[in-house]
Amino acid sequence: MHKQNGLPSKSRPSKHKKTDKMKNKNTLLAILVLLFVVLMSIPYLVPHTGLLALFGLVPLLCMERIATMTGTRRIWLWHYSAFVLWNAATTFWVCNATIGGGIFAVLANAFQMSIVFGLFRWSRKILKGSLPYILLAMMWIAWEKYYLTVAQISWPWLVLGNAFARTLSMAQWYEFLGTLGGSLWIWACNLGLFGIMVSLSDGSWSMFNAKAKTAAIGGYLLLLAAPIALSMHIYNSYDEVAGKTIDVVVLQPNIDPYQKFQALSQDQQDAILAGQLTEALTRTDTGRMVLAVAPETFTSHVCLNNLNFSRTLRRFENIIEKRPDASLLMGASTYDLIESETVPSHTARKVSDGMWMETHNSALMLTGNRPEQIYHKSKLVVAVEMTPYPAFFCKIDDLLGGVMGRNIGQNEVTLLNCEKKDSTGKVNDSVPVGCAVCYESVYPEHFAEYVRKGAELMTVITNDAWWGNTPGYRQHLSYSSLRAIETRRDIARSANTGISALINQKGDIVAETEWWEPAVLTGKVCLNDRQTFFVRQGDIVGRLCVFFSVLLLLGVAVRVKVRK
């Protein structure tokens, strides 16, 4: 230790003190990161824990406050780390299907979340008080809205409102404001608690009189409790719409998708499903309308130019024709053949000289009457099923050897009709059915569009086996429960390897299969032709947040420009 005039130099201890402060600050930030990850991950992984999301964003807000008070640079690295860990903790299972895709999804999703917080920090240069925080909440929900609607590259699995997918007694009011209404509630509760904490820490709380303190605490408790009380009231008082019912048969053949083309031929796979279907139909009452539901992409090589070419379709049509009161909804990989000397579209693949092919992930309704009813999946999984912005990325994909999927989806949803015929083959009753294919069940407004067009019953066909026995398929199932609440429609869900289920209009799973076991579910489902507020009005919360976010950001940009 250096000495001056017999006294220890003060420069050295000051450096130690500064280093200790830095270590303490970094330790605190790391603790806040881990606290955020734990609080926000548990609701997506553990049933009945959605309440934690109402406090889970507070650590992020505390990180921001610490950074502001201490002049911490590069706080975005802490935010980004928090979002990466949250995405990884909840959606790591994507790597079971594709390691590269899983890593990209985690990093890209976390990056976009960080951008929202970056815009928030930028806005604080101009906006004061609580306004930047209000803008933060609106920007986040606006980003979720963008993810759920127009974005071609999207991964909306962690929309905040989805935190209540496994806590349904707190989400019944989604029939009014939808899942983004849940996101708004989560932000409001977190910001309210954070505001009280800040007031206590900076001493401003003591400046309030007793009435103001009571009003602040009472307002926060009301914000916290009112949606819960409303939801529980709806949950306890709601009855399935009394009226028409039909029988459903949900088929789960349990075919390993990784062995689909190696271990079993299509004829062998058909035999499994045909056996399940035939046996199940014998257990249903003759004369009642029956809808059988089989999983996504059960069969392949279905040429839409000539459906008779498919032995699978012919086989199951023969089964259905023996039951004029039954219809079969099944998934299929389909394709169109196009004769053209030039490339007909960016997504077309060349079959031979002058012949091109466009592919689809389809749902087919077989009723015994030709032509078959067909719906092509609209919301396609990026890279796996479709190439985003095909005019640009298809050229890159060609250079890579065509590694990305190029399925074509419909621009608008269409319904499929379950039919009942008399002895002469004349249709004397039908039910409009919506079919969400796999990933489509994650999108609230897309799902609601089926109901808006008249669907009285919803189905979900999927193949979740790609992820293995991970939280992925359980999360996916739980999102169907939210869709049932938003639309108040019963849902028949067929998953190749599970979990297949029957879901009522309150989102409750009334019957379900085991994971990775062949199984058949039979039961009655209620039909409903009424539309919820969410179905009629759409996503009001999302639209308002987009509008006000853009308005405030433009205002901030103008003021920044003026200052310069």
Secondary structure, 3 states (H helix, E strand, C coil): CCEECCEECCHHHHHHHHHHHHHHHHHHHHHHHHHHHHHHHHHHHCCCCHHHHHCCCHHHHHHHHHHHHHCCCCHHHHHHHHHHHHHHHHHHHHHHCCHHHHHHHHHHHHHHHHHHHHHHHHHCCCCCCCHHHHHHHHHHHHHHHHHHCCCCCCCHHHCHHHHHCCCHHHCCCHHHHHHHHHHHHHHHHHHHHHHHHHHHHHCHHHHCCHHHHHHHHHHHHHHHHHHHHHHHHHHHHCCCCCCCEEEEEEEECCCCHHHCCCCCCHHHHHHHHHHHHHHHHCCCCCCCCEEEECCCCCEEEEECCCHHHCHHHHHHHHHHHCCCCEEEEEEEEEEEEEECCCCCCCCCEEEECCEEEEEEEEEEEECCCCCCEEEECCCCCECCCECCCHHHHHHHHHHCCCCCCCECCCCCCCCEEEEEECCCCCEEEEEEEEEEEHHHHHCHHHHHHHHHCCCCEEEEEECCHHHCCCHHHHHHHHHHHHHHHHHCCCEEEEECCCCCEEECCCCCEEEECCCCCCEEEEEEEECCCCCCHHHHHCCHHHHHHHHHHHHHHHHHHHHHHHHC
